[in-house]
Amino acid sequence: MNMNEPAAFPAIEIPEDLIRRFDSLGPRYTSYPTADRFAVDFTAESYMQYLKERSLLVNKPPLSLYIHIPFCASLCYYCACNKVITKDHGRSAKYLEYLAKELKLVVEHLHVRETLSQLHLGGGTPTFLSHAELRQLMHVLREHFDFADDAEISIEIDPRTVTTETLQLLAELGFNRTSLGVQDFNADVQKAVHRIQPYEMVAQTVADSRACGFQSINFDLIYGLPKQNLESFSQTLDQVIALSPARIALYNYAHLPTRFKPQRRIAEADLPSAEQRLQIFLMSIKRLLAEGYVYIGLDHFAKPDDSLARATLDGSLHRNFQGYTTRADCDLIALGLSAIGKIGASYGQNLRTLDEYYACLDQGKLPVEKGYHLDADDILRRQVIMSLMCSNTLNFKFLEMQYGISFHDYFAAELLKLQDYAKEGLLVIDDNSISIPARGRLFVRALAMVFDRYLGQQSGARYSKLI
């Protein structure tokens, strides 16, 4: 198969009238059940039991590792991540010491040396770590794990602080993917969100990354930021396209100042209207598709020869807490402040403050704050939702054989709710399957929500706009 043939990839249509009609608020489904359902009855002991159960499996699922580095040298006003703003680089040395303690506790319950298929360093700003600390961290990881020959080893970098020498070191340490927080190139927007990084700075980082061998470079963009408008973001896209990243994540800014204090520094009067945001999003999709990017799903795009695009063809596309990924369903060990992992039929999330995190590890305990035990219905619905979001199809017979159900009986209420979407051509339902045609691909979150049994229950969660 020629991977450069656009016809090989799932198509997309943009029915503006239906977007206005069906757009609402909903989860992004980086997990199911979603993180707002996590509860404190999931403890460190619960996590240890799931690790033990994994260790006893003969055919284990692949293993991924996520490490949260919370430190940032300056505050971005739009940011909703769990971070620690500091210029004191001595704090990261202590944090690495405790990461090593946490890792040691985890591997004690795995019993055997395991191989990682993926590693991702997120934040915060992972490149806040010094060169010596980056070497130290990778040394500790390689002490406890092997890495698969084709392992994806990725890191989020800040163009404002990363140097050519840092990129060279990352390549030397085995990193093969980078993600840059670009957000917007417009100077007024950057000033309004307190993140000044001119185009020339990002262009130099991209050039240095490629010179160091990083071919898969991701850009994070955000629309809906203060001072943005259709013309300014179109100019940002001109510059993004000129830099030609392999992947692009185009996020919708969620303004929740009561929940995220830094957002209180953003003047609401400077935010684009709902209609302006929609027009920016629609324009962006059309521009990226016209430039040859493949629509992966939700807000992700990739070049046709990128592994993320190829995963849409071979059925290996998956979603986890970092978004779309190229590997089939993995167990995910998560280390560090507030990090969320997945082991077997469970999710676990770490404590959110440094003091709590350190105190727990000083007691020799895993720093688990809360989590979730999935029951049989959760596991079935998770597979339904992830199939819709990753492959745009659902095979009833496969699920019936796997779970011993009659799909039409088990999901009778859900199939009835889907009829409004089917009447508009946003999905096709027959006796054996559900499929999402080009017309419905932008609505996949809304379709997935139909199968979420918890949405009608009170959780206190605030969700983002679907489109």
BELSUL-V230348 format. One record per residue. N is the residue number from 1. SS is DSSP state (~ for helix, > for strand, _ for the rest). PSI is psi as a letter, one per 20 degrees, with the letter a starting at -180 (NA if undefined). D_FIRST is the distance of its C-alpha to the first C-alpha in Angstrom with 2 decimals. Layout:
N_SS_PSI_D_FIRST, N_SS_PSI_D_FIRST
This chain:
1___p_0.00, 2___o_3.80, 3___i_6.01, 4___j_8.79, 5___o_8.47, 6_~_h_11.41, 7_~_i_11.08, 8_~_i_8.32, 9___q_11.22, 10___p_14.55, 11___r_17.01, 12___p_20.58, 13___q_23.86, 14___n_27.17, 15___n_30.11, 16_~_h_33.00, 17_~_h_35.68, 18_~_h_34.14, 19_~_g_33.58, 20_~_h_37.31, 21_~_g_38.13, 22_~_i_36.11, 23___p_36.00, 24___b_38.14, 25_>_q_38.35, 26_>_r_36.38, 27___r_34.84, 28___i_31.58, 29___l_30.91, 30___i_30.07, 31___r_31.87, 32___p_33.42, 33___q_36.35, 34___r_36.59, 35_~_h_38.66, 36_~_i_41.67, 37_~_i_42.19, 38___q_42.73, 39_>_q_46.29, 40___i_48.76, 41___i_49.21, 42___o_46.11, 43___r_47.77, 44_~_h_47.23, 45_~_h_48.29, 46_~_g_45.59, 47_~_g_42.95, 48_~_h_44.38, 49_~_g_44.19, 50_~_h_40.47, 51_~_g_39.91, 52_~_g_42.00, 53_~_h_40.05, 54_~_g_36.80, 55_~_h_38.54, 56_~_i_39.40, 57___q_35.90, 58___g_34.48, 59___n_30.83, 60___q_30.81, 61___q_28.11, 62___q_26.73, 63_>_p_29.23, 64_>_r_29.04, 65_>_p_31.98, 66_>_p_33.11, 67_>_p_36.20, 68_>_p_38.11, 69_>_o_40.07, 70___i_42.37, 71_>_p_44.16, 72_>_q_43.97, 73___h_46.35, 74___r_46.65, 75___p_46.16, 76___p_43.51, 77___h_45.17, 78___i_42.11, 79___p_41.09, 80___j_41.15, 81___r_40.16, 82___o_42.69, 83___r_43.95, 84_>_o_47.06, 85_>_p_48.20, 86___q_50.02, 87___j_50.54, 88___n_52.01, 89___i_49.52, 90_~_h_51.82, 91_~_h_50.53, 92_~_h_47.08, 93_~_g_48.69, 94_~_g_50.31, 95_~_g_47.13, 96_~_h_45.22, 97_~_g_48.10, 98_~_h_47.70, 99_~_g_43.91, 100_~_h_44.60, 101_~_g_47.15, 102_~_g_44.76, 103_~_g_42.03, 104_~_g_44.61, 105_~_h_45.68, 106_~_g_42.14, 107_~_h_41.28, 108_~_h_44.64, 109___i_43.38, 110___h_40.02, 111___h_42.04, 112___q_39.25, 113___p_37.33, 114_>_r_33.89, 115_>_p_30.60, 116_>_p_29.13, 117_>_h_25.43, 118_>_q_26.24, 119_>_p_29.26, 120_>_p_30.08, 121_>_o_33.33, 122_>_a_34.36, 123_>_b_37.61, 124___b_39.83, 125___n_38.97, 126_~_h_37.73, 127_~_j_38.46, 128_~_h_42.07, 129___q_42.32, 130___r_43.82, 131_~_g_42.14, 132_~_h_44.34, 133_~_h_43.44, 134_~_g_39.69, 135_~_g_40.27, 136_~_g_42.54, 137_~_g_40.10, 138_~_h_37.23, 139_~_g_39.80, 140_~_g_40.93, 141_~_g_37.43, 142_~_i_36.69, 143_~_h_40.06, 144_~_h_38.97, 145_>_q_35.20, 146_>_r_32.61, 147_>_p_29.28, 148_>_q_25.96, 149_>_h_24.31, 150_>_k_21.42, 151_>_p_23.87, 152_>_o_23.52, 153_>_o_26.95, 154_>_q_27.63, 155_>_q_30.78, 156_>_p_32.17, 157_>_q_34.11, 158___o_36.76, 159___h_36.63, 160___h_40.41, 161___i_41.18, 162___q_38.40, 163___r_39.12, 164_~_h_37.28, 165_~_h_38.95, 166_~_g_37.70, 167_~_h_34.07, 168_~_g_34.61, 169_~_g_36.14, 170_~_g_33.33, 171_~_g_30.83, 172_~_h_33.33, 173___i_33.60, 174___i_29.92, 175___p_28.79, 176___j_25.28, 177_>_q_24.99, 178_>_q_27.61, 179_>_p_28.46, 180_>_p_31.01, 181_>_n_33.32, 182_>_g_33.47, 183_>_f_34.55, 184___q_35.94, 185___i_37.00, 186___p_39.99, 187_~_h_43.25, 188_~_h_45.19, 189_~_g_42.62, 190_~_g_42.48, 191_~_h_46.27, 192_~_h_46.45, 193_~_j_44.25, 194___l_45.78, 195___n_42.69, 196___o_43.18, 197___n_40.25, 198___q_40.00, 199_~_g_36.78, 200_~_h_37.81, 201_~_g_38.07, 202_~_g_34.56, 203_~_h_33.18, 204_~_g_34.97, 205_~_g_33.58, 206_~_g_29.99, 207_~_g_30.74, 208_~_h_32.42, 209_~_g_29.60, 210_~_h_27.07, 211_~_h_29.67, 212___i_29.96, 213___j_26.26, 214___o_25.23, 215___h_21.86, 216_>_o_21.29, 217_>_p_24.23, 218_>_q_24.96, 219_>_p_27.58, 220_>_p_29.68, 221_>_q_31.19, 222_>_p_33.89, 223_>_q_35.04, 224___j_38.47, 225___r_40.37, 226___q_43.90, 227___i_44.38, 228___q_40.83, 229___r_40.37, 230_~_g_37.71, 231_~_g_38.51, 232_~_h_38.71, 233_~_h_35.41, 234_~_h_33.72, 235_~_h_35.12, 236_~_g_33.80, 237_~_h_30.28, 238_~_g_30.82, 239_~_h_31.59, 240_~_g_28.77, 241_~_h_26.20, 242_~_h_27.96, 243_~_i_27.50, 244___l_23.76, 245___q_23.39, 246___h_20.00, 247_>_q_21.22, 248_>_p_24.01, 249_>_p_26.15, 250_>_n_28.39, 251_>_q_31.31, 252_>_o_34.12, 253___p_37.46, 254___o_39.67, 255___o_43.31, 256___m_45.32, 257___h_48.35, 258___h_50.39, 259___h_47.84, 260___o_46.72, 261_~_h_49.74, 262_~_h_48.09, 263_~_i_46.93, 264_~_i_50.62, 265_~_i_50.73, 266___p_48.49, 267___o_50.51, 268_~_h_49.27, 269_~_h_50.51, 270_~_i_47.89, 271___q_44.95, 272___q_43.02, 273___r_43.70, 274_~_g_41.37, 275_~_h_40.53, 276_~_g_39.91, 277_~_g_37.56, 278_~_g_35.59, 279_~_h_35.41, 280_~_g_34.26, 281_~_g_31.45, 282_~_g_30.33, 283_~_g_30.57, 284_~_g_28.56, 285_~_g_25.63, 286_~_g_25.65, 287_~_g_25.91, 288_~_g_23.08, 289_~_g_20.67, 290_~_h_21.90, 291___j_21.21, 292___j_17.49, 293_>_q_17.88, 294_>_p_16.07, 295_>_o_18.67, 296_>_g_18.43, 297_>_q_21.69, 298___e_25.44, 299___k_25.92, 300_>_p_22.81, 301_>_q_20.37, 302_>_q_17.80, 303_>_q_15.84, 304___h_12.09, 305___j_11.65, 306___q_14.40, 307_~_h_14.25, 308_~_h_15.94, 309_~_g_13.28, 310_~_h_10.56, 311_~_h_13.30, 312_~_h_13.40, 313_~_h_10.08, 314_~_j_10.97, 315___j_14.59, 316___j_16.28, 317___p_17.71, 318_>_r_21.49, 319_>_q_24.70, 320_>_a_27.74, 321___i_30.76, 322___j_28.86, 323_>_b_26.49, 324_>_q_22.74, 325_>_r_21.45, 326___i_18.33, 327___q_20.03, 328___r_20.93, 329___o_24.58, 330___q_26.80, 331_>_q_30.53, 332_>_o_31.70, 333_>_p_34.91, 334_>_p_36.41, 335_>_q_39.21, 336___r_41.62, 337___p_43.34, 338___j_42.10, 339___q_38.76, 340_>_p_37.07, 341_>_r_35.45, 342_>_o_34.14, 343___p_35.11, 344___c_34.68, 345___l_36.12, 346_>_q_37.70, 347_>_q_37.54, 348_>_q_40.07, 349_>_p_41.15, 350_>_r_43.44, 351___q_46.67, 352___i_46.54, 353___q_49.37, 354_~_g_49.97, 355_~_g_53.45, 356_~_g_52.30, 357_~_g_49.36, 358_~_g_51.63, 359_~_h_54.46, 360_~_g_52.32, 361_~_h_50.94, 362_~_h_54.49, 363___j_55.41, 364___k_52.67, 365___q_50.74, 366___p_47.11, 367___l_47.14, 368_>_p_45.71, 369_>_g_47.00, 370_>_r_45.32, 371_>_b_42.34, 372_>_p_41.32, 373_>_o_41.27, 374___p_38.65, 375___a_39.93, 376_~_h_38.01, 377_~_g_37.69, 378_~_g_36.38, 379_~_g_33.64, 380_~_g_32.61, 381_~_h_32.69, 382_~_g_30.80, 383_~_h_27.90, 384_~_g_28.12, 385_~_g_28.25, 386_~_h_25.46, 387_~_g_23.14, 388_~_g_23.98, 389_~_h_23.63, 390_~_h_20.36, 391_~_i_18.33, 392___k_20.46, 393_>_r_21.06, 394_>_o_23.81, 395_>_o_24.11, 396_~_g_27.83, 397_~_g_27.86, 398_~_g_26.08, 399_~_h_28.67, 400_~_g_31.49, 401_~_h_30.80, 402_~_h_30.45, 403_~_i_33.53, 404___k_35.69, 405___r_36.08, 406___o_35.93, 407_~_g_33.65, 408_~_h_35.58, 409_~_g_38.85, 410_~_h_37.99, 411___k_36.44, 412_~_g_38.59, 413_~_h_39.94, 414_~_g_36.54, 415_~_h_35.09, 416_~_g_38.16, 417_~_h_37.69, 418___i_34.13, 419_~_h_35.47, 420_~_h_36.40, 421_~_h_32.82, 422_~_h_31.60, 423_~_h_34.17, 424___j_32.71, 425___k_29.14, 426___i_28.06, 427___r_26.87, 428_>_p_26.69, 429_>_p_28.66, 430___a_28.84, 431___h_30.40, 432___i_27.51, 433_>_r_25.66, 434_>_p_25.61, 435_>_q_22.72, 436___o_22.81, 437___r_21.66, 438_~_h_21.13, 439_~_h_24.92, 440_~_j_25.60, 441_~_h_23.29, 442_~_i_26.11, 443_~_j_28.45, 444_~_h_26.77, 445_~_g_29.74, 446_~_h_32.18, 447_~_g_30.43, 448_~_h_30.36, 449_~_h_34.05, 450___h_34.98, 451___j_34.25, 452___o_36.22, 453___i_39.57, 454___i_41.23, 455___h_40.87, 456___i_44.15, 457___q_46.03, 458___p_47.72, 459___i_46.06, 460___j_47.19, 461___q_43.62, 462___o_42.81, 463___r_39.26, 464_>_r_37.36, 465_>_q_36.43, 466___h_33.30, 467___NA_32.07
